[in-house]
Amino acid sequence: MLRVRCFRGGSRGAEAAHYISSRLGRVFTGWVQRSFQSTQAATASQNTCTADDNKATSPVPKDCPVCSYNEWDPLEEVIVGRAENACVPPFSVEVKANTYEKYWGFYQKFGGQSFPKDHVKKAIAEIEEMCNILKREGVIVKRPDPIDWSVKYKTPDFESTGMYAAMPRDILLVVGNEIIEAPMAWRARFFEYRAYRRIIKDYFNCGAKWTTAPKPTMADELYDQDYPIRSVEDRHKLAAQGKFVTTEFEPCFDAADFIRAGRDIFVQRSQVTNYMGIEWMRRHLAPDYRVHIISFKDPNPMHIDATFNIIGPGLVLSNPDRPCHQIELFKKAGWTVIHPPVPLIPDDHPLWMSSKWLSMNVLMLDEKRVMVDANETSIQKMFENLGISTIKVNIRHANSLGGGFHCWTCDIRRRGTLQSYFD
């Protein structure tokens, strides 16, 4: 079994004392041990609760349309996001901590308003073409509903406007025949789930499991209101010390901080995913799946798939600018670690919510086919040298909204079975 150890040492090099051993179902040492129960205890309590026989539902049909265990089995059905009506999120503390300083003025000026309309129009056209190409490759494509994200809303704890339904990977995680809705950390994304409800209800009616993680209140206590970011150097120092804008007030996580490899699922503690959220997922998925924390030298951790993207059994793309602290564990397990080439996207292209490393944010159609940016010729050559055919698509304007092919999609069905790749 692979055990992944998370280091969060600052200048003293202190260990973060957060082990996850999924077979034993324990959380070792530190405040995490004091805060959380063991998986065995949680499972035992669940076993004492039996459903009323009169209310029991029928078994999942064999032809359930939802089934996906990893990132590379042959893709048969996918949800692709929408850029329509995309709005700039208000410039709140959690947005500030997840964006780069050069764009802070943009958020302060346009928060709550549409992203530049001409740019959004081009992004819409790019994603439509991407959907057409997926269909030609034999993939069924589903889309979320268009919603007016400029509408203001208010809860007992905060006020905001919405953002978009562009990145289904951020909000939805498919594990086997279960769709899990993530309790995301940005206030602008509080009601994003509404765009996907029609689709998910259809999947549920066809036999899929449907779980919504505890919805966070997003009260002020969830955020470090004085989170001290002034420069990239600040970000590196804080991340190395394990300090993030989100606190442990309540569980939160973005689905895009998790990456799947059969029975082993890897996650990072980030600006949008806290330890309580990770622990909720660990208990929820145990004992069938093992959740491991990994960490990176990343000044702005938010979503794992432009830092560490698993593309095949025993094959992973690892960002050379954000090295993985636990990479030796993958190498010892016989995995091949590939460092993708430097992205080619020009410096003047707007990337309001992401880095240039969206070049490695690819979508595997199967082990031998990958959807990759048409402009990124260097990574195309890398894949071809690996014997993987490239399906080239231009989504450069769509990149500006915060994601690459992996982000813009959520794979609903891949033709494969549950396996362990680390035993």
N, C-alpha and C positions, 0 to 999 in steps of 0.2 A: 504493500500500500504506500502511496505517496503521501508524506506529511509535509505540509508547506509551513514554513516558519516566517513570521512577519517581523521585520526589523524596522523600528521607528526611532533609531538613535539620533539625537541631536549632536551637539559638539562633544558630548560625553560618550557618544556611541552607545547609549542605553538601549536595551532590547525592549520591544513593545510588549513582550509577555502575552502575546495572544496566539496560542496554538489552537488549531481546530483539528481534532482527530475524530473523523466522522464515524468510524466503526465503533470506537469506544463511546462516542457521543459526549465528550467532555469539552469544557473550555478551561484551559489551564491558566493559572497565575494572574496576578494583577487585578485591577478593578473589574475586568470583564468576568473573572471567576466569581467575584463577590456579587456581581449584578445579575448574572443569568443562572438559571437552573440547567441541569444536564438534560440531554436528549432523552435519556432513559426515564427521568422523572416526568418530562412532558409527555412521552409516549404512554407511560403508565396511567397518567391522569386521563389521557384520551381514551384508553382502553376501558375506563370505568364508565364512559358515556356511550350508551348504545342507542341507536335510533329506534323510534317507534316503528314496529313492523308494518303498521298500516300506512306509514308515510315513506317507506323505503322506495327508492327509485330503482328503475330497471338497470341491469348491467350496461356498461358502455358497449355499443354495437361494434362489431368487428370492422365495419366500414366507416368508422369515425374519421372525419376529414382532418382532424388535428393529430399530428404525430411527428415529433422532431426531437432528436436526442443530441445532435451535435451541429457543427457549422459546415459540414462538407458532404454529407450523404446527398444523393440525387434530389434536387429541389423540384417539387411538384406543385406547390401552392404557396403564395406569398401575399402579404399585405404591403402595399407601397403607399407612402405618405402623400400629402397634398401641400402645395405651397399657397393655394388660394387663400386670400384674406390674411396672410401672415402679418403679424404685428410685432413691433419692437417692444420687448418687455419693459415695464417701468424700471428705473435705475435704483433698485433696492439693494440691500447689503449683500444678499446672496448672488445677485447678478454681477455686482461689482467684483466679487471674489472669483467669479468664473470667466471674466472677460479681461482683455488686455487694455492697459492704460490708454493706448492710442485711440481706443474706441469709446472711452468713457464719455467724451463730449457728444458723441453720436447718440448714446443712450439717454443722456440728460436732455438732449434737444428733442428726440423723436419718441421717447418712451410713451407707449399707449397709442401710437400712430402706426400707420402702415409702413413696412419696409419700402424702399424706393420702388414705385409701381412698375417702372420699366424693367427693373432688375427682376422683380417677382414674375412679371410676364414671361421673361426669358427662362426663368427657372421652371415655370409651369410647363412650357413647351419642351424643355429638356426631360422632365420627368415623364411626360406623356410618351416621348420617344423611347425612353427607358422601358416603360410598360409594354410598348409595342414589341420591343426587342425580346423582352422576357417571354411574351406570348409566342413569338416565333420560335423561341427555344423550347416550347412545350410546357411552359409554366402557367398555371392559373393565377390571375392577378385580381386581388380585391383592393378596394380603396375606401378610406374613411369618408364620412359625410362632410361636406363643406359647412363651415360655421363662421359666423361673424365674430371674430376674436377681439374686435374693438369694444365690445359691450363691457361696461364697468360692472363689477360685482362686489359684494360686501359680505363678509362672514362676521361672526362676533369678534374675530381676532385681527382682521386685516381687510384692506380694500385693494383691488387690482383690476387690470384688464388682462385678457388672455394673450396667447402667443400664436400657436399654430398646431396643426396635426401633421407636421412634415416628417417627424422622426418616430415611427412606430416602435423602433428598437429601444427607444428611451422609456416607453411606458409599458410595453408588453414583453413578457418572457414566456416562451413556450418550452415546457419540460415534459416530454412524453406526450400524453393527450390532454395536458392541462395548460390553460392560458392563465398566467398570473398578471394582474394589473399592479403596477408599481406605485407606491406612495411617494411620488416625486417631491423634491425639496423646494422647487421654485414656486412662489406664490402665483406667478403668471401662468403656471401649468396646472393649477388646482382642478379646473374643470375640463382638462384636455381629454379625459376618458370619454366624454360625451360623444366625441366624433367617431368612436370605435364601438359604441354600444350595439348598434344595429348588427354589425358584422359578428360580434362576439355572441350575441343572442342567437344568431343563426347557427353558429358553431355549437353552442350549448344544446340547441334543439336537435342537433344531429349527433349528440352523444359526448361532446367534449366536456371535460371538467373546467370549471370557471371559478377562479379565486381572486378576490380583491384583498390585497394587504391592508392592514389598518390605515385608514385615512388620517394623515396628520392634521392637527389643528393649524399648523404653521403660525402659531403664536410667536411673539417676540422671543420667548425663551428658547426656541429651536435654533436661533442664530446668535452668533457672537457679534453683537451690534458694534463693537469696537475693534473688529478684526483688522489688524494693522497691515494693510497692503499699500506700499508706495512704489515698489519696484519689483523686477524679476528676482533680484537678490533677496528681497523680503519673502517672496513666495517660496524660494528654495529653502530658506532657513526655517520657515514655518512648517512646510511639508516634511522636512527632515525631522522636525521635533514632533510630528504627529498632530499638529494644530490645524484645525479646519474651521471654516465659517459655520458649519452646522455643528450643533452640540449633540448631546445624548439625551435631550429632553423627551424625545419620542422617536419611534422608528421612522426612518425615511431611507429610500434608496431609489435610484434610477436603474431600470432593467439593463441599460447599456453598460453598467459597471460589472456585469456578469458575463462570462464567456463559457460555453459548454463543450465538454469532451466526454460524452457518455455519462457514466456514473460520477465523474469528477467535474465539478463546476468551480471556476475560479473567479474571485471577486477582489476588488480593491476598495479600501476605505478612501473616500474622496470628498470633495467639497459638497457632493449631493447624496452620498451614501454613508451612513454612520454605522457604528458597530451594532447598535440596536436593530437596525434594518437587516444587517448581515445575519445576526443571531436569529431574527424572526425567520429568515429564509432557511437557515441551517436546520432549525427545529421543524419547520414546515416540510422540508424535503427529506429529512431523515426517516427511516434508515436506508432508503433506496438510493439516495444520492449523497455524495460527500462534498461539502462546501469548504474551499480552502482560500484563505486570504493570501494574496501576494501583493508586493509593493514595488514601487519604482522611484528612480531619481527624477521626479516630475515636479516642476514648480507650480503646476496648476492641475492637479489630478481631477479629471471629470470625464468619465466614460473610458472604458478600457480598450476599445477596439481600434483606436488609432495609436495605441501604445503596445498592445499585445494581442495579436489576432491569430487564432488557431485556424489553420487552413486545410488540415488533413490529419489523419491518424499518425501521431508522432511528428508533426510538422507545424511549426509556429513562426510567425513573423514577429520579431522583437525590435522595437524602435531603438536605433543606435544612440539617439539623443536622450532616451529615457530608459536606461538599462534596468532590468529586473533584478532585484536583490536576491531572489531565490532561483535564478536561472540554472544553477548547477544541479538542482534537484530534477529539472527536466532533462538535462544532459545525462545524468546518471540513470534516468529511466529509459534512455535510449532515444530520446527525441532529438530531431534535427532542428537547430535554431538558426533562422535566417534573418540577417539584418538587411532590410530593404534599402535601396539607394535613396540618396537625397532627393526630395521632391522638386519638380521643375516648375511649379506654379509661381508666377512672377510676384515680386514684392508688392506691386501696386494693386494687386487684385484684392478686393475687400473680402476679409474673412471675419465677420463680425463676432462669431461665436466659436471659432475653431482655429486650429493651426494648419500649416501646410501639410502635415502628416496625414491628412485625409487621403493622400495617395495610397496608403496601405490599408485604408478602410474599404476593403474589397468584399464582394459577395461571391462565394463559391457556389456554382450551379451543380457541381459534383467534384470529385477529386481531380478531374482532368479539364475542367472548364471554370474560368473565373471571369467575372464582370469587373472591368478595370477602366480607369479614366483614359479616354482617347488621347489626352494631351501628355500623359505620363509615359513617355516612350522608354525610359530607363527601367521602370518596374515591369513594363510589358516584356522587355527582354529578359528580366530576371525570371518571370514566370515561364517564358518559353524555354529557357535553359533548364528549368525544372520538369519540362515535359507537360506543362499545363497550357492549354489553348486559351488565348485571351479574347474576350468579347468586349470590344472597345466601344464605349459610350461617353459622350461629352455631357457632363453635368457641372460644368465649371460655375455657372451662376447659381445652381442649386447648392453647391458647396458653401457659398457665402452664408446660407441660412443655418449652417452648423453641422453638416454631415456629408459623408460619402455614401457609397452604395450599401454598406452594411447598416448605417444609421437610417437610411431612407426606407429600409425594408424590415419586415419581421417574418421569418420563414415559418409558415404554418404546418407544412407537411414536407418531410424528406423521407425518401424510401430507404428505410434501414431499421435496425433493431438496437435495443439498449445493450451496450457493451462496456467493459472496463478496459481502459487503455493504460492503466498504471499498475495493475496487479502482476 
